[in-house]
Amino acid sequence: MSNIEAIVSSPRGNGNTGTLVNAILDGAMGLSTNIIKYYGLSNIRSFYGCDACGKCRSEGRCVQNDGLTDILDNLAKADVAIFSTPVYFNGPSSQFKTLIDRMYSFYVQGDANPLKGKKAILVVSGSAPAGVVSSVGESIAAVLGSIGFDVYEIIAYSDEGGSKSAKDDHELLKRMNGIGLNLRNNKNNRVQSALGVPIRGCSAS
């Protein structure tokens, strides 16, 4: 059994980003005993950015109490985290950037960081060229790695200027389903690529 936390930071929950995450979760569910928590940041009424108060250094957690509190608390308990964001102006969405800033509270814990060694999947999508989307994914993965995550899969998807949709790419959705299938009843938190070769850095088209 794995505890999986999935976070969709796109304002359009049914867009390419959400479609790819849902395809992964479809594979992770089925007859498995996985426990899945799904968060759509656009559905959270209010949450705030890091205010650099420094209290996480002494408290061991972010002291703000808002719509991100439950997400941060459950990240510490999860075996696998699925992060996702669309690409806006060559970077992540503002919702995702707010979340990642608040995750600084884990970074300051050093060796006591509860995220150390946890597996993470990153889904990044956008209308920019595939190379731009991939570079944004690599940049975010580096940040997640600095916080403690082992990012073992990056899915970088370009809809080529809106000329195609992830919903219509059945082969891609099958591949995403395969990633989720690999998360079923995972023992000892060992997660390996379901694809044989990593998606990291490609357009996943």
C-alpha positions in Angstrom: 0.0 0.0 0.0 1.2 3.5 -0.8 0.0 6.8 0.4 -0.2 9.0 -2.7 -0.8 12.8 -2.7 -1.7 14.4 -6.0 -1.6 18.2 -6.4 -3.0 19.9 -9.5 -2.1 23.6 -9.7 -3.8 24.5 -12.9 -6.7 26.9 -12.8 -8.3 24.5 -15.4 -8.8 21.3 -13.6 -9.9 19.5 -16.8 -7.0 20.8 -18.9 -3.9 19.0 -20.1 -2.3 19.0 -16.7 -5.3 17.6 -14.8 -5.9 15.1 -17.6 -2.4 13.6 -17.3 -2.5 13.5 -13.4 -6.0 11.8 -13.5 -4.6 9.2 -16.0 -1.8 8.4 -13.5 -4.3 8.2 -10.7 -6.6 5.9 -12.7 -3.7 3.5 -12.9 -2.9 3.8 -9.2 -6.4 3.0 -8.1 -8.2 0.0 -9.5 -8.1 -2.9 -7.1 -5.2 -1.5 -5.2 -5.1 -0.6 -1.5 -3.4 2.7 -2.2 -4.7 5.7 -0.2 -5.0 8.7 -2.6 -5.4 12.4 -1.6 -6.2 14.7 -4.5 -5.9 18.5 -4.2 -6.9 21.1 -6.8 -5.3 24.3 -5.8 -7.9 26.3 -7.8 -10.6 24.9 -5.6 -9.0 26.1 -2.3 -10.7 29.3 -1.2 -7.7 31.0 0.2 -4.0 30.4 0.8 -1.0 32.7 1.2 2.6 32.8 0.2 5.6 32.4 2.5 5.9 35.6 4.5 9.5 34.9 5.6 8.6 34.9 9.3 11.3 32.3 10.0 9.1 30.5 12.6 9.4 27.2 10.7 13.0 27.1 11.8 11.9 26.7 15.5 8.5 25.1 15.0 9.5 22.5 12.5 6.6 23.3 10.2 4.9 26.2 8.5 2.9 28.1 11.1 0.4 29.6 8.7 -3.0 28.1 8.9 -4.8 28.3 5.6 -5.8 26.2 2.6 -2.3 24.8 2.1 -1.9 23.5 5.7 -3.5 20.2 5.0 -1.5 19.7 1.9 1.8 20.3 3.6 0.9 18.1 6.6 -0.1 15.2 4.3 3.1 15.6 2.2 5.0 14.6 5.3 3.0 11.4 5.5 2.9 10.5 1.8 5.0 7.8 0.2 4.6 9.3 -3.3 3.7 12.9 -4.3 2.5 13.9 -7.7 3.0 17.5 -8.5 1.7 19.3 -11.6 1.7 22.7 -13.1 1.0 24.4 -16.4 3.7 26.6 -17.9 3.0 30.3 -17.8 5.6 32.8 -19.1 8.3 30.2 -19.0 7.6 29.2 -15.4 5.1 27.4 -13.2 1.6 28.8 -12.3 1.3 31.3 -9.5 -0.6 28.6 -7.5 2.3 26.2 -7.8 4.9 28.8 -7.0 3.0 29.7 -3.8 3.0 26.1 -2.7 6.7 25.5 -3.4 7.6 28.7 -1.5 5.6 27.4 1.5 7.5 24.1 1.3 10.6 26.0 2.4 9.4 24.9 5.9 10.6 21.4 5.0 14.0 22.6 3.6 15.0 24.3 6.9 14.6 21.1 8.9 17.9 19.6 7.5 18.4 15.9 8.4 15.0 15.8 10.2 13.2 16.7 6.9 10.3 14.2 6.6 10.4 14.6 2.7 13.9 13.1 2.4 13.9 10.2 0.0 10.2 10.4 -0.8 9.4 9.7 -4.4 7.9 12.4 -6.6 6.3 12.5 -10.0 6.2 15.9 -11.8 3.7 16.7 -14.6 4.4 19.9 -16.5 2.3 21.0 -19.6 2.1 24.0 -21.7 1.6 25.5 -25.2 5.2 26.5 -25.5 7.7 24.4 -27.5 8.5 21.1 -26.0 12.0 22.2 -25.1 10.7 25.1 -23.1 8.2 22.9 -21.2 11.0 20.4 -20.5 13.3 23.1 -19.2 10.7 24.3 -16.8 10.2 20.8 -15.6 13.9 20.3 -15.0 14.0 23.5 -13.0 11.1 22.6 -10.8 12.6 19.1 -10.3 15.8 20.6 -9.1 13.9 22.6 -6.5 11.9 19.6 -5.4 15.2 17.7 -5.1 16.7 20.4 -2.9 13.7 20.1 -0.6 14.3 16.3 -0.2 12.3 14.6 -2.9 13.6 11.9 -5.2 12.0 13.0 -8.5 12.0 9.8 -10.5 9.7 10.9 -13.3 9.1 14.1 -15.2 6.3 14.3 -17.7 6.7 17.3 -19.9 3.9 17.8 -22.4 3.5 20.4 -25.1 0.2 20.8 -26.9 2.1 22.7 -29.6 0.4 26.0 -29.3 -3.0 24.5 -28.6 -3.1 22.4 -31.8 -3.6 19.1 -29.8 -5.0 17.9 -26.5 -3.7 15.3 -24.0 -7.3 13.9 -23.9 -7.0 12.9 -27.5 -3.6 11.2 -27.2 -4.6 7.7 -26.2 -1.1 6.3 -26.3 0.1 9.0 -23.9 -2.8 8.4 -21.5 -1.9 4.7 -21.6 1.6 5.5 -20.7 0.4 7.7 -17.8 -1.9 4.9 -16.7 1.2 2.6 -16.6 3.0 5.0 -14.3 0.1 4.8 -11.9 -0.2 1.1 -12.2 3.4 0.9 -11.0 2.3 2.6 -7.8 -0.3 -0.1 -6.9 0.4 -1.9 -3.6 4.0 -0.7 -3.7 6.0 -2.2 -0.9 8.7 -0.6 1.1 8.2 2.6 -0.9 10.3 1.3 -3.8 9.2 3.0 -7.0 10.7 2.3 -10.4 9.9 3.7 -13.8 7.0 2.0 -15.4 8.2 2.9 -18.8 11.5 1.1 -19.0 13.1 4.4 -20.0 12.5 7.7 -18.2 10.2 10.4 -19.6 12.5 13.0 -18.1 13.1 15.8 -20.5 10.9 14.7 -23.4 7.7 16.1 -24.8 5.6 13.0 -24.0 3.7 13.4 -27.2 
